[in-house]
Amino acid sequence: MTTEKQLNMQDSQVKPIDETRPTAPVIHVSPSPHLAQSTTSTRRMMVDVLVALVPVVAMSLFVFRGYALFQLAVCLGGSLAAELLFVKMRGRPSTLKDFSAIVTGIILAMSLPGTAPWYVGLIAAFVAVGIGKIIFGGLGMNLFNPAMVGRAFVMISFAGALAASGFEDVRSAVDAVSQATPMNAYKMNGVVAPLAHLFWGTTNGSLGETSALACLLGGLYLIVRRTVSWEIPAGLLLAVLVIGGVADLAGPADGWTVLHHILGGSLLFGAFFIATDPVTSPLTPRGKFIFGLGVGMLIMLLRLFSGYPEGVMFAVLLMNAVTPLINRWAIPVPFGEQ
């Protein structure tokens, strides 16, 4: 036990503080980033994506009408319900206010054909949110694009139900949409769709892929707002232009050109709304351009040499898996070093 005499001896050894002596500055160490833009937030980015999706959704409602509205309701409701359920199961607070579940639901709906049964959209939404996002830890931690995870699952599980060729009674303001999708029609029967139909969107297909104009308007808005990086769609389109141009020169003159590859299918929708996901794409500008090139090359590889007429979904998922490696390749050189 410390005696009173020992305490007095310890007190006498304590040196008094010299108030006139300058004190050393206090250094606070914290991880980067140290600069932040207060106007940038997850919610603001999601709102920008929702605004950019307006032309795509509007065109899908114009062409497919009730089918598009039904698919939007199923996928959107399923995504919100899945977000609430899985977040609650993990004991976390609700994350609906960041609008990420709404964006996932709409992009998922736009990637499905309007005639897909209700259970396909519902299952796809639960897989997209639960397996594509929440299982990794939530938004910002997922490796793969959630909407494409859900789309790939139902495509493999319900391939027959997703055949987008059964619009016998769908009518648009232009003409009946009762034919097969342009990509399927060319792949199976060599039928070449007019470029004007692909540009305006008066063709059959998944809800968000028919109108190239709507995708371009939404994509340019995202680039102007700097919500997405231009390097990804630029690299993707460059790869398609080069490979498609070579295929035009080497292949038969059957009328299908590189412009059909760009305007047809979900290439533009994927280039601006799927491949540009900031969570599942590389961090640096050089890495993003490499990522876009890889997606474009895989799309053309699948379209030209496989039995699958599309390829955007699989190309994005495959490049999502390579993103960590691209981040290691594309590490920028520190300032002042060679």
N, C-alpha and C positions, 0 to 999 in steps of 0.2 A: 504494500500500500504506500502511495506517495505521501510523504510527510509534508507539513507546512513549511519546514525549513528548506526542503528540496524544491518546492514550488517557488519560494522566494529566490533561490539561487538561479532557477531557470528564467525567471522574470528579469533578473539583473543582467543576464547575458543577451537579452533581446535588444538590438540596436534601434535607436529611434529613427523614424523616417525623415529624411531630409526633403522638406517640401520645396526647396529651391532647386533641387536637382531635376533636370528634365527626364521625364519618363519615356520609355521606349514605345513606339507606336504599336497598337494592337492590330495584328494581321488576322483577318478572317479567311479561312480556306474553305472553298465550296466547289462542287463539281460544275463543269460547264453545262449549258451555255450561260455566259454572264450578261449577254445582251439579249433583250427580248423585245418583240414588237407587240405592244399592248393591243393593237387592232386585230391581231391574228389569234384565233382561238379555234378549237375543234368545232364549236357550234357555228361560228361564222363560215368556216370552210364547208360544213355540211349544208348550210343555207345556200351558199353559192352553187353547190352541186344540184340542190333542189331547183334553183332558178334555171340552171343550165338544162335540166331535164324537162322543163316545160314544153319546148318545141317537140321533143321526142314523144312525150306523153300525149300532147295535143294531136300529133299526127296519128298516133296509134288509135286514139279515140275516134278520129275522123274516118279512118279506114276500117277498123274492126268493131267500133261502136260498143255494143253490149259485151262482147267477148273481152275487150280490153278492160272495160270497167270492172267486170267480174274478176278477172285475173289480178288486177291491181288491188281490189278489196281483199282477196284471199291472201296474197303475198304480204301485203302491208299489215293486215290484221295478224297473220301468223308470225311475222317478224317482231311486232310489238309484244305479242303474248309470249313468245319464246324469250325475248329479252327480260321481261318481268319475271318469268319463271326461273330461268337459269341464274340470274343475278340474285334472286331471293334464295335459291338453293345454296349459293356460296356465302350467304350472309352479308352481302354487300348492299350499299344503298342503290336506289334506282338510278339507272343511267339513261333513261329515256330523254332527258332534257338536252342531251348532246346531239340528238337527231340522227345519230349513226344508224339506228335500227330502221328508221324511216327510209334513209338512203338505200340501205341494203334491200329492203322490201321492194322499193320501186325498181331498182336496177335488176333484181331477180325477176320481177314481173315482166320487165321489158325484154328479158332474155328468154322468155318462154313463149310458145305459141298460144294464141288465144283460146284454142279448143282443148288445151290440156285440162284434164279433170281437176276438180277442186282439191282432191287429196294430194295430187302431185305438187301443186303450189304450196299447200300447207306443210307437207313433209319437207319440201325444199327449203322453206323458210326456217323450220326448226333445225334442220341440219346446218344451214348457213350460219345462223346465230349461235347455236349450241356447240357444234363441232368446228365450225369455221372461225369462231371468234372467242366465245366465253371459255372454252376448254383450254385455250392458250393463256388465259389471264385477262381477257377483255380487250377493248379497243386499244390499239397501239402495240400489242404484243403478238398478234396473230401473224403467222408466216404466210398463209395463203389468203387470197381474196375471198371473203366469206360468201358473197353471192355466187361466185363460180364454184365454190365447194358444194353448195346446195344444188346448183344446176348440174354439176357433174354426177352427183349422187342419184338424182332422179333420172338423168339420162341413161345411166347404166341400169338402174332398177326398173324403170318404166319406159323403155325405148319405144314400145308400140304406142303408148298413150301420148308420146311427144311428137309423133309424126305430124308435122304441120302442113297437112295437105287435105284436110277435111272441111274446108269452108264452103260447103255447097250453098249455104243460104246467106252468106255474108255479102253485103252490097256496100260499096263506097259511092261517093259522088261521081266518080269517074267511070268505073266499070265493075263487073263482078270479080271478086277475088276467089276463084275456085280452082286455080291451077296449082301445081306444085311450086315449091320455092324456086327462085331462079338458080340457086346453086345446085339443088337436086335435079332440076330439069336439064341442066347442062351436063351434070355428071352422069346421069342415067341415060338420057336420050339425045344429048347433043343440041338441045334447044337453047338458043341464045336470046336472052331478054334484051329489049331495047334499053339503051343507056338512059333515056329520058324517064322511063318507068322506075329505074333504080334510083335516079336522082331525086325525083319527087316523092316516091314511096308508094306508088300504086301497084304493088306486087304483094304476093303472099310471103309469109315468113314469121319469124318471131316478132313480137310487138314492137320492139325498139330498133330493129335492124333494117326496116324497109326503106326509110327515108334518109338518104345521104345528106340532103339539105338540112334536115332537122338536127342530125348529129353534128354537122359542121357548125351550125349556129351555136349550139350548146357548147361545143368544144372550144370555139374561138372566145366565147364569153369566159370560160374557165381560164384560158391562157391570159387574156387581158387582165383578169382579176388576180392573176398569179396564184390561183388556187391549185393549179396543176403545173407541172414543168413541161415546157414545150419540147425538151429534148426527147422525151419518150415517144410521143406521136411522130416527131420528125424522124427518129431512127427507125420506127416501125414502117412508116410510109416509104422511106428511102429503100429499105430492104425489099419491100413489095414492088416498088418501081423497077429496081434493078433486076430482081429475079423474074418478075413478070415480063419485063421487056426482053430479057434473054429467051424466055419461053415463047414469046411471040415470034421472035426471029427464027427459033429452032423448030417450033412446032408447026402443025398444019394450019392453013389459013381458014379456019372454021368460023371466024367472026367473033370469037371470045378473046378479048384483049386485056391488057393490064388494067385499063379503066374499069372493066367489069369486075376484076378482082378488088379494086379499091372501093367502088360504089356498091358492089353486091355483098350479100351476107352481112355479118355483124362486124366487119373490119373497122369501120369508122366509129361505130358505137364502142367497140372494144378499145380502140386507140385512144379515145378521149375520156371514157367513163370507167373503164375496167383496168387497163394496164397502168393508168396514171395514179392508182391508189397509193398515197404517200406512205402508208404503213408497209405495204408488201413490195415496194419498189426501192431501188438503191438510193443512197443519200446524196452522192455528189453528182454534179452535172455530167461528168464523163461517164460515171457508172450508169446514170439514167439513159444516156444515149446508147451505151452498150446493151442495156436491158431492152430498149426499144428495137434495136437491130436484131437481137435474139428472138424477140416475139415475132417480128415480121418474117424472119427466116423460117421459123418453125411453122408459121401459118402457111407459107408457100410450099414448104416441104410436105405438109399434110394435104394440101389441096391438090398438088400436082402428082404425088406419088402414093397416096393412100386411097382407100375406098371411101373415106369420110370427106364430104364436100365442103365442110366449113373449116374448123381448126383453131379459131380464136380462143375458145375456152381452154382447150388443152395446152395451147402455146403459152397462155398467161400463167396457168398453174405450174407448168414446167419451169418457166423462168422465175416464178416466185420462189421455187426451191433453190434456184441458183443465186438469188439475191445476196445472201450472206457472203458467198464467194466473190461476187462482183464488188461488194463493199471492201473486201480485202485487197482486190486488185486495184481499185480506184482510190486508194488513200492519197489525198493531196500532199504535195511536198511542203513541209513547214517553211514559212517565210525566212529567207536568208540561207537556206540549205540548197544543195544541188541534187 
